[in-house]
Amino acid sequence: MKLVVLLILGATLLEATSLEEFQSKFNDLGTDIDQQVQELRASNSDAILAMNQKMLRELGNYTIAAREALIDKNITIQVEEWLNNDPNAQGCFDWAYVLVDLYGWFITWDIGLCAVYTAEEINAESQYHFYSHAHYIMRAGTEGRGRVLESHGLHRTERAEARD
């Protein structure tokens, strides 16, 4: 009789130990998945930040270069107008100023569109490509862990009922 009780206690302890080990390893697996997704999320954020910094630097440089070119062109036209000093050519110089201003508007419009397009592409990359996959992995991992633990708990309950 003592042998039977010892065997039952030993089996129960072995089952409890293996269950605790299983739960511990399963918890470690879930933690590892969460940690890897967080590391990938941080890496993705760093890449987006680097791209934003590069684009802002480039757009800033283009804006400065465009302003300098427009200023130089206006100065050149003013010098030519002053050197020429011909009242008949005044209409031509007036048109030159209008065309330089129009060119300036086109440059500004181009740089602005480039900024908008870049912002939309970066947003799409971060929101729809990476984060949608990260959310799916996190959700699937959580659901999978829950199902395994639930089925393991049901299996223990069925075995306990079978013993009774």
Buried (B, 14 or more C-beta within 10 A) or exposed (E): EEEEEEEEEEEEEEEEEEEEEEEEEBEEBBEEBBEEBEEBBEEBEEBBEEBEEEBEEBBEEBBEEBEEBBEEBBEEBEEEBEEEEEEEEEEEBEEBBEEBEEBBEEBBEEBEEBBEEBEEEBEEBBEEEBEEEBEEBBEEBEEBBEEBBEEBEEEEEEEEEEEE
